[in-house]
Amino acid sequence: MRNSYSPRTKLIKLRTDKGFTQEQMARLLKIKRATYANYETGYRNPSLEIVIELKKILGVTEDKFFLPDKDTKSTTTNLKEAT
């Protein structure tokens, strides 16, 4: 079984759950919309400063931002199931 978690899909989910568009997020972060879109597509990684601002805007902690949701199986669990 493959783990479907990725930071970019997490970012999209957090943004859409809050009801923000990419344009709104870019404006709040004081960056271009294309730059923000690149974070969601995985073409670019946000700087530490941007990650800190993202956490504030989205109202999440590090574990919510970087780790899969609890209902998503971890890679470790998937590896155990495969053996």
Backbone bond lengths (Angstrom), bond angles and torsions (degrees), N, CA, C in turn:
res aa  C-N    CA-C-N  psi(-1)  N-CA   C-N-CA  omega(-1)  CA-C   N-CA-C  phi
1 M - - - 1.440 - - 1.530 108.85 -
2 R 1.303 117.81 133.87 1.455 122.92 -176.48 1.518 110.59 -95.92
3 N 1.327 116.38 139.79 1.449 122.29 177.86 1.521 108.41 -79.99
4 S 1.345 117.91 125.32 1.464 121.19 -176.17 1.526 112.91 -92.44
5 Y 1.322 118.21 2.98 1.452 121.19 -178.51 1.523 111.67 -73.90
6 S 1.301 116.27 137.04 1.461 121.80 169.22 1.523 107.32 -149.97
7 P 1.327 117.50 147.54 1.467 119.82 179.89 1.525 113.48 -56.53
8 R 1.329 117.45 -35.52 1.463 118.13 -178.36 1.525 111.96 -70.00
9 T 1.332 118.47 -38.42 1.462 119.29 176.93 1.526 110.44 -68.82
10 K 1.319 116.68 -31.71 1.459 120.94 176.15 1.522 110.22 -65.06
11 L 1.324 117.48 -42.90 1.454 121.93 179.26 1.526 110.79 -62.40
12 I 1.302 116.96 -43.09 1.471 121.11 178.21 1.526 109.94 -61.85
13 K 1.323 116.78 -45.74 1.468 120.84 -179.02 1.519 111.24 -63.17
14 L 1.312 117.48 -45.92 1.468 120.31 179.72 1.526 110.97 -61.72
15 R 1.327 116.74 -42.26 1.472 120.69 179.49 1.516 111.35 -63.91
16 T 1.324 116.74 -49.01 1.467 119.68 -177.00 1.528 111.70 -69.79
17 D 1.324 117.28 -32.82 1.473 119.77 176.18 1.520 111.39 -62.47
18 K 1.324 117.04 -31.87 1.474 121.85 178.10 1.529 111.88 -85.15
19 G 1.331 116.94 -8.52 1.457 120.89 177.71 1.516 114.92 82.37
20 F 1.318 117.39 19.23 1.460 121.46 179.45 1.519 111.24 -91.37
21 T 1.325 115.68 146.92 1.460 121.15 169.99 1.526 107.63 -91.29
22 Q 1.321 116.05 168.20 1.459 119.82 175.18 1.525 110.27 -61.73
23 E 1.309 117.09 -39.30 1.467 121.69 179.27 1.525 110.80 -61.49
24 Q 1.319 117.67 -43.99 1.464 121.06 178.97 1.528 111.20 -64.16
25 M 1.323 116.43 -42.14 1.462 119.99 179.01 1.523 110.41 -62.77
26 A 1.319 116.28 -44.07 1.458 120.28 179.86 1.528 110.70 -61.30
27 R 1.317 116.64 -42.31 1.462 120.37 179.65 1.525 110.48 -63.21
28 L 1.327 117.72 -43.89 1.468 121.73 179.12 1.529 111.95 -63.93
29 L 1.330 116.00 -34.20 1.464 121.08 -179.82 1.534 112.67 -86.54
30 K 1.338 115.72 -7.25 1.474 121.80 -178.66 1.531 112.09 61.00
31 I 1.340 113.65 44.12 1.462 121.33 176.69 1.525 108.34 -132.12
32 K 1.313 116.91 170.36 1.466 120.98 176.80 1.526 109.67 -74.38
33 R 1.351 115.09 151.19 1.462 119.83 179.44 1.520 110.51 -61.57
34 A 1.323 117.05 -37.44 1.464 120.41 179.85 1.528 111.12 -62.55
35 T 1.318 116.94 -37.03 1.468 120.38 177.56 1.518 109.91 -64.26
36 Y 1.334 116.13 -45.72 1.466 119.40 178.50 1.535 110.41 -62.26
37 A 1.319 116.78 -43.71 1.466 120.46 179.36 1.524 110.60 -58.55
38 N 1.325 116.75 -35.90 1.461 120.40 178.17 1.531 112.04 -64.20
39 Y 1.326 117.93 -30.89 1.469 120.57 175.43 1.523 109.76 -65.18
40 E 1.328 116.29 -42.14 1.469 120.13 -177.81 1.521 112.59 -72.59
41 T 1.310 117.25 -29.33 1.471 119.12 178.94 1.518 112.28 -85.21
42 G 1.344 115.64 -13.13 1.449 119.61 -178.84 1.512 113.54 87.50
43 Y 1.327 116.61 4.63 1.463 120.38 179.47 1.522 111.57 -69.47
44 R 1.335 116.08 -33.70 1.465 122.49 177.30 1.509 109.14 -131.90
45 N 1.328 115.71 153.34 1.456 121.47 173.53 1.524 108.69 -105.06
46 P 1.336 116.85 138.53 1.465 118.73 179.05 1.526 111.36 -70.26
47 S 1.321 115.98 150.23 1.457 121.01 175.60 1.529 109.00 -70.20
48 L 1.314 115.82 167.08 1.464 120.23 177.81 1.524 110.74 -58.89
49 E 1.318 117.32 -39.88 1.464 121.15 178.90 1.529 111.36 -61.24
50 I 1.315 116.56 -41.44 1.462 120.91 178.98 1.527 110.08 -68.30
51 V 1.317 117.95 -40.23 1.470 120.86 177.92 1.527 110.13 -60.01
52 I 1.327 116.95 -43.11 1.464 120.55 178.98 1.528 110.33 -61.40
53 E 1.334 116.67 -43.13 1.459 120.31 178.50 1.532 111.35 -66.94
54 L 1.329 117.06 -39.52 1.465 120.80 177.07 1.522 110.83 -58.50
55 K 1.322 116.19 -44.03 1.469 120.24 179.58 1.523 110.60 -60.43
56 K 1.325 116.94 -41.80 1.465 121.05 179.33 1.525 111.01 -65.29
57 I 1.324 116.01 -48.47 1.468 120.85 -177.85 1.519 111.46 -62.69
58 L 1.331 116.00 -43.56 1.465 120.86 -176.72 1.522 112.72 -85.57
59 G 1.323 116.79 -9.39 1.468 120.64 177.44 1.513 113.65 65.56
60 V 1.331 116.20 43.94 1.462 119.95 -178.20 1.526 110.52 -126.23
61 T 1.321 115.18 159.36 1.460 121.90 175.59 1.526 108.76 -94.18
62 E 1.327 115.77 173.58 1.461 120.28 -178.80 1.529 111.86 -57.52
63 D 1.333 116.66 -43.92 1.463 118.01 -177.39 1.522 111.44 -65.16
64 K 1.304 118.29 -38.36 1.466 120.89 178.49 1.527 110.98 -68.85
65 F 1.328 115.59 -33.25 1.457 120.39 -177.25 1.524 112.45 -77.77
66 F 1.323 116.89 -41.51 1.457 120.27 -172.11 1.525 115.58 -102.15
67 L 1.319 118.47 -20.78 1.460 120.83 -175.88 1.521 111.08 -103.51
68 P 1.321 117.28 154.08 1.461 120.03 176.79 1.522 110.44 -64.13
69 D 1.329 116.33 156.24 1.456 120.20 174.28 1.512 109.29 -61.59
70 K 1.322 116.35 156.10 1.464 120.12 -176.98 1.521 112.90 -61.96
71 D 1.333 117.71 -26.52 1.458 119.85 179.16 1.528 112.86 -80.90
72 T 1.330 116.97 -6.35 1.465 121.70 175.35 1.519 108.28 -92.60
73 K 1.313 117.34 128.71 1.458 120.29 -179.12 1.512 110.27 -67.86
74 S 1.319 116.27 142.30 1.457 120.65 179.44 1.522 110.44 -78.79
75 T 1.305 115.45 162.57 1.464 120.71 178.92 1.519 109.64 -62.18
76 T 1.339 117.41 -37.40 1.454 121.11 178.83 1.523 111.20 -60.03
77 T 1.328 116.17 -44.79 1.458 119.83 179.13 1.517 109.95 -62.75
78 N 1.340 116.65 -42.39 1.455 120.37 179.71 1.518 111.38 -62.46
79 L 1.323 117.53 -39.11 1.457 121.15 178.50 1.521 110.34 -64.92
80 K 1.324 118.35 -40.62 1.455 121.67 178.84 1.525 110.80 -63.53
81 E 1.343 116.45 -39.97 1.446 120.00 -180.00 1.531 112.15 -67.46
82 A 1.304 116.18 -29.39 1.468 120.65 -177.39 1.521 113.03 -75.96
83 T 1.353 116.49 -19.41 1.472 118.59 -177.15 1.499 111.58 -93.83
